[in-house]
């Protein structure tokens, strides 16, 4: 799976967040404004930018940004370590989004994190593995993450929903506090607004004897990038550093878009975190 954001996307997000004019950033990069605009749009540039100078004015890490431009991808985690975890990817209108299903093998009780666009692959996995869907946790209420919510509630009317603070959707009914158990699993919530006011990251511990936690990060963090700071890019970055990158280095990060990654890889390679 390719990264959600190419180097140009990262530059554009960072420039907008820092309110740096296109011409100023172009001068730092040694490019014309038109060349930088093409770089932001496509991730490619015929002339090599001065990555370090450009990154400096945008608050990014130059060598990490250059690595993304040259095709860096996270090392795919070995999912057999988390064998009762399944990423599910759906696409609509050119928007590809991830949701995640996990379960406890002894009780066959399952939890879903976000819904994606289409319930069909979720239902297929549940039926294939003879699971009982008990919980639905929403990382935030943007449409691509909740599109299948209504049909899911009709299909599993007893599912218990959890959501973040300041969520405006009247169909949702609970904010997770403390630890919710799912068999041997412990699920806790960390408030991570910035991309959206109701942003939440869910952390799963005691993963069936595997000491490595799992974090469902929604659109807070992508492999090699971050989500857009629709509420506040500064706040989002602070929350990611405090509540996500502070997790153990081997923590599996499950973003709403793009490939899986880990805390260690994001600390080492994400240009937003020098």
C-alpha positions in Angstrom: 0.0 0.0 0.0 1.3 3.4 -0.9 1.6 6.3 1.5 -1.5 8.4 2.0 0.6 11.6 1.5 3.4 12.1 -1.0 6.1 14.7 -0.3 4.1 17.5 -1.9 1.1 16.8 0.3 3.3 17.0 3.3 4.8 20.3 2.1 1.4 21.7 1.4 0.0 20.7 4.8 3.0 22.1 6.6 3.1 25.4 4.6 -0.6 26.0 5.3 -0.3 25.2 9.0 2.7 27.6 9.3 1.1 30.2 7.1 4.2 30.4 4.9 3.5 32.1 1.5 4.2 30.0 -1.6 6.9 32.4 -2.8 8.7 32.3 0.5 8.8 28.6 0.6 9.8 28.4 -3.1 12.8 30.8 -2.4 13.9 28.6 0.5 13.7 25.5 -1.7 15.6 27.1 -4.6 12.5 26.7 -6.9 10.2 29.0 -8.7 6.7 29.4 -7.2 5.4 27.4 -10.2 7.8 24.6 -9.6 6.9 24.4 -5.9 3.2 24.4 -6.8 3.8 21.4 -9.1 5.8 19.7 -6.4 2.9 20.2 -3.9 0.4 18.9 -6.4 2.3 15.8 -7.7 5.1 15.0 -5.2 7.6 15.3 -8.1 10.0 18.0 -9.3 12.4 18.1 -12.2 14.8 20.3 -10.2 16.1 19.0 -6.8 14.8 21.2 -4.0 17.0 22.3 -1.1 15.1 19.9 1.2 16.8 21.1 4.4 16.1 24.8 3.7 12.6 24.2 2.7 11.9 22.0 5.7 13.4 24.6 8.0 10.9 27.3 7.1 8.0 24.8 7.3 8.9 23.2 10.6 9.7 19.8 9.0 12.7 17.5 9.1 14.7 17.8 5.9 16.2 14.4 5.5 12.9 12.7 6.5 11.0 14.8 3.9 13.6 13.9 1.3 13.3 10.2 2.1 9.5 10.3 1.5 10.1 12.1 -1.8 12.5 9.3 -2.7 9.9 6.5 -2.0 10.3 5.7 1.7 7.6 3.2 2.9 7.2 1.8 6.4 8.4 -1.8 6.9 5.2 -3.8 6.9 4.5 -5.1 10.4 4.2 -8.9 10.8 0.4 -9.1 11.5 0.7 -12.7 12.7 1.7 -11.2 16.0 -1.8 -9.7 16.2 -3.6 -12.6 14.5 -7.1 -11.6 15.6 -6.7 -8.1 14.0 -8.0 -7.5 10.5 -7.6 -4.2 8.5 -10.5 -3.6 6.1 -10.1 -1.1 3.2 -13.0 0.4 1.3 -13.1 3.0 -1.5 -15.7 5.5 -2.7 -15.2 8.5 -5.0 -11.5 8.1 -5.0 -11.3 8.1 -1.2 -9.8 4.9 0.3 -10.3 4.5 4.0 -9.3 1.9 6.6 -11.3 0.4 9.4 -10.3 -2.4 11.7 -11.9 -5.5 13.2 -10.4 -7.3 16.2 -11.7 -10.1 18.5 -11.0 -12.3 21.4 -10.6 -15.9 20.2 -11.9 -17.5 23.4 -15.3 -15.6 23.5 -15.5 -14.7 19.7 -16.5 -11.2 20.9 -15.5 -8.6 18.4 -14.9 -4.8 18.2 -14.9 -2.6 15.1 -13.0 0.6 14.8 -14.7 3.0 12.4 -17.0 1.7 9.6 -15.4 2.8 6.3 -17.6 3.2 3.3 -19.1 -0.2 3.0 -20.4 -2.8 5.5 -20.1 -5.8 3.2 -16.4 -6.8 4.0 -17.1 -6.3 7.7 -20.0 -8.6 7.6 -18.1 -11.1 5.6 -15.3 -11.3 8.1 -17.7 -11.5 11.0 -19.6 -14.4 9.4 -16.5 -16.2 8.2 -15.0 -16.2 11.7 -18.3 -16.8 13.6 -18.0 -13.6 15.7 -20.3 -11.6 17.8 -19.9 -7.9 17.1 -20.3 -6.2 20.5 -18.6 -2.8 20.2 -18.0 -0.1 17.7 -15.4 2.6 18.5 -15.3 5.7 16.3 -12.0 7.6 16.0 -13.9 10.7 14.7 -17.2 11.4 12.8 -16.0 12.4 9.3 -18.1 10.8 6.7 -15.6 8.3 5.3 -15.2 6.8 8.8 -18.9 6.5 9.7 -20.6 6.0 6.3 -21.8 2.5 7.1 -23.0 3.4 10.6 -26.7 3.3 10.0 -26.8 0.0 8.1 -24.4 -1.5 10.7 -26.8 -0.5 13.5 -29.7 -2.1 11.7 -27.7 -5.3 11.1 -26.4 -5.5 14.7 -28.9 -3.5 16.8 -27.3 -4.4 20.1 -23.8 -3.1 19.2 -22.5 -0.6 21.8 -21.0 2.6 20.3 -18.2 4.7 21.7 -17.2 8.1 20.4 -15.1 11.1 21.2 -16.0 14.2 23.2 -17.8 17.0 21.4 -19.2 14.6 18.9 -22.3 16.2 17.3 -23.9 13.0 16.0 -27.1 12.2 18.0 -27.0 8.5 16.9 -23.9 8.0 19.2 -24.4 7.2 22.8 -21.2 6.6 24.9 -17.8 8.1 25.6 -15.3 5.6 26.6 -13.7 6.2 30.0 -11.3 3.9 31.8 -10.7 0.5 30.3 -13.2 -1.6 28.3 -12.5 -5.3 28.3 -13.0 -7.6 25.3 -12.1 -11.0 26.7 -8.4 -10.7 27.5 -8.1 -7.4 25.7 -8.2 -4.0 27.3 -9.3 -1.0 25.2 -8.7 2.6 26.5 -9.2 6.0 24.9 -7.0 9.0 24.5 -8.4 12.3 23.3 -6.6 13.4 20.1 -8.4 16.4 18.7 -6.9 18.7 16.0 -7.9 16.9 12.8 -11.5 17.0 14.2 -12.9 18.2 17.5 -14.0 14.7 18.5 -10.8 12.9 17.6 -10.0 9.8 19.7 -7.1 7.3 19.6 -7.9 3.8 21.0 -5.1 1.8 22.6 -5.5 -2.0 22.9 -3.2 -3.8 25.5 -2.7 -7.4 26.6 -3.0 -8.5 23.0 -3.3 -12.2 23.5 0.2 -12.6 25.0 1.8 -10.2 22.6 3.3 -7.4 24.7 3.1 -4.9 21.8 0.1 -2.6 22.0 -2.1 -1.5 19.1 -3.3 2.0 18.6 -6.2 3.0 16.3 -5.2 6.5 15.4 -7.8 7.5 12.8 -6.7 10.5 10.8 -4.4 11.9 13.5 -1.3 10.2 12.1 -0.5 8.6 8.8 2.7 6.7 7.9 5.2 9.5 7.2 2.6 12.3 7.6 -0.3 13.7 9.7 -3.9 14.4 9.0 -5.1 17.9 8.1 -5.5 20.2 11.1 -9.1 21.1 10.3 -9.5 22.2 13.9 -5.9 23.1 14.7 -2.7 21.6 13.2 -0.7 22.8 16.2 -3.1 21.1 18.6 -3.0 17.9 16.5 0.8 17.7 16.5 0.8 18.2 20.3 -1.7 15.5 20.8 0.1 13.0 18.5 3.3 13.6 20.4 1.7 13.3 23.8 -0.7 10.4 23.3 0.6 8.4 20.3 4.3 8.8 19.9 4.7 8.4 23.7 3.5 4.8 23.4 6.1 1.9 23.3 8.2 1.9 20.2 6.9 -1.4 19.0 3.2 -0.2 19.2 1.4 -1.0 16.0 -0.3 2.1 14.6 -3.5 1.6 12.5 -4.2 4.8 10.6 -7.5 5.7 8.9 -5.7 6.0 5.5 -2.5 4.4 4.1 -0.3 1.6 5.4 0.2 0.3 8.9 3.2 1.6 10.7 4.8 1.6 14.2 5.7 4.2 16.8 9.4 3.5 16.1 9.1 4.0 12.4 7.2 7.3 12.8 9.7 8.7 15.2 12.5 7.8 12.8 10.9 8.8 9.5 7.9 11.2 9.9 8.9 14.7 8.7 6.4 16.4 11.0 8.3 15.2 14.1 11.9 16.4 14.0 
